[in-house]
Amino acid sequence: TKLYVATGDGKTYKSWTLAADGTWTPDFLYTVGTDGQLDSTETKTAGEVTIARGHSFWIQPVNAGQVIMLGQKPTGSASVDLTSDKWNLVGNPTLSEITISMTMFSGAQRGDQLVVPRADGTLVYHTLRAANGLGWSDVKIPAGKGFWLKTKSAKINL
């Protein structure tokens, strides 16, 4: 199992591999180049990373199983600026399913896209076709799951 964490600068990610003894071993620092390509540098000193609200991490399991996350349950809402014209990984931070609505966004524009993974691993693409949310209506995100969002200039409020 691998853990990837965005460092918060929007350009680098750190990764760890879960060892057989249950400890996380740091292994790579990934940097997104100006051309959008991902470069990696091997590192054995990734150190601790605090995942701030509004920043992301990604768990890549090797085998089917259960992942248990510990920490504080989010309270209140958070507003996150999204990177324009790039794919943003956004998670549902609540303990219940959410339905995407235009009230969650400020600045969303026609042509912005959502990609939502299904339980079977396939992806469903949704394109915003009108300012009233047409194309994004009835998109549901289960508790603890995420989706990809590509926008020209939007902010999301969760």
Buried (B, 14 or more C-beta within 10 A) or exposed (E): BBBBBBBBEEEBBBBBBBEEEEEBEBBBBBBBEEEEEEEEEEEEEBEEBEEEEBBBBBEEEEEEEEEEEEEEEEEEEEEBEBEEEEEBBBBBBBEEEBEBEBEBBEBBEEEBBBBBBEEEEEEEEBEBEEEEBEBBEEBEBBEBBBBBBBBEBBBBEB
